[in-house]
Amino acid sequence: MSIYVGNLSYDVTQEDLEQTFAEYGTVSRVHMPTDRETGRFRGFAFVEMQAEAEENAAIEALDGAEWMGRDLKVNKAKPREDRGGGGGGGRRNGGGGGGRRY
């Protein structure tokens, strides 16, 4: 299982998260998603710990806590929802266009 950590400062590093969560147990992995276009950190992360009891302790201690100037949102990560097929570009039923017509 994984922990969702939201409302993070854009200055946070993977090492910052590893050190903070290591206070509650062994950190297996930290994933910090970035924006595809800009490569900029998106302000949330996922932390995996070795034992569920460790994850629960971290969630209990850190959810709502002020860290690096922000109030953290920490909870069990929800499984990713299937969003269906690839992008459609918004052209359904022959609509779209938007260019000038002469």
N, C-alpha and C positions, 0 to 999 in steps of 0.2 A: 504494500500500500504506500501511498505517497501523501505528503502534506502540501497543501496549497498555502503559499505565503504571499499575501497581497498588501497593497498600499506601501510598497517599499520605496525608499529614496532612490533616485536615479544614480546616486553616487555609490550605492552598495556594491560590494564585490562578492565573488564566489567564496573567497576566503572569509569575509565577514560572516556570511551565512553559515559556513562550515564551523567556525569557531563558536558562534552563538548556539547553534543546535547541538554541538558536541557536549555542551554542559548537561544535556539530557540523555545522552547515549551516543552510540557509534553512528556517524553519518556515512551512508553508503554512496549517496550521489546527490549532487545539486544541479538542477537544470534551470537556467535563466533565459527564457525565450527573448528573442530580439525581433524587431520589426523587419520584414522582408525587404522593404524599400530602402530604409535608412540604416539598418544595422544597429539601431539604437535599442538599448534595453527597454523592455515594455513595462517595468514597474511591478512585476510579480515573478515568483519562482516556485519551483517544486523541489522539495527536500525528501529524500528517502532515507529511512533509518533502519537499522537491522532488526529491531523488535517492535511489535505493536505497542507494548507498554512504554517504550521510549518515545514513540510518536505521540502517544496520549499525554505523556508528561510534558512534552514540548508544547503541544497544543494548549493544554491547561495553563501553562505558565506564560505563554507568549501572546495568545489571542487577546487583543485589545491593549497590549503593552505598548508604551511609547519607546521607540527605538530609532536612533538616528533622526530624531525630529518628526517622526511619523507614528501614528497609531496603527499597529499591525493588525491585519486580518489573517488569522491562522486557523485552518480547519483541514479535515480529511479532504483530499482531492477527489472530485467526482470523476467517474470514467468519461472519457471524451465522447461526445455525441457524434454519430455519423451524420454528416451534413449532406449526404447524397452525392450525386455525380459532380463532375468538374463544373467550373463556372460556365454560365450561359451567356454572359454579356448583355443580358436584359432584352434580347430581341425575340420575344415570343409572339406567335401568331402574326408574323410579318411586320410587326411594328418596328420602331426605331428610326434610324435615319437622322433627322435633325439638321441635315445640311440644307443649303439654299436650293430652292427649286426654281428654275427659270422657265 
